[in-house]
Amino acid sequence: MKKEWYLTPYELLTIITVRTIRLSLGISGEELSLYLGKSKKYIGHIESKASALKYTEEALYHIAIYFSLKAEERKNECVENGEPIDFKTSYTNLDLQPAEIQERDKVLKVVPPIPPGAGSASTLNAIIENTKFFDQARTLEEIVNHCNKLQLQSWTSSDFTDALSRAIKGKNKRLEVVIVDGRNTYIKYKPKKESIDKKVD
């Protein structure tokens, strides 16, 4: 039987808030873990119900700095491409924690795989990270419909353009575009294993 962990509502909401922002910025848990100087699975453990780990004030301080750096990078890309800047570009500890006073009684640590009420980018990145939806090639229409169904939204394809563009390039590439029946589709990116041909001296 798996052990259950309990946190205060404040601690749990902080985890969910950090995760939602992380996903909206397209930052992987591994990337954030390494930035913090931790093991690759550090953020994954914090976001998992199987671990008692939670955020410290020091970690939140550094996470706010990193989120600001990544948001600034994204802002610069938007300026270069003449795109609107309709997202937050600077973060502090306060942005990562619930503003309202929370109950003191501890609650079961459960972090929803798809953050409820999250924006289109957070929803898309959560689907990439936590589901098998992209194990098969998906059209843009299928992606939009799936996200709308999950969040009871009426998003259009333009709501996913930026997030999809970031998901298919760079060091955090998580999807790749493949042509199926003459249409662009998106499928989970599987890095090719580098063959190691070392000559023995």
PyMOL commands that set and color helices and strands:
alter all, ss='L'
color gray80, all
select helices_A, chain A and resi 9-24+29-35+42-46+57-81+93-96+120-130+133-135+140-151+157-159+161-167
alter helices_A, ss='H'
color red, helices_A
select strands_A, chain A and resi 6-7+107-108+175-180+183-188
alter strands_A, ss='S'
color yellow, strands_A
deselect
rebuild
show_as cartoon
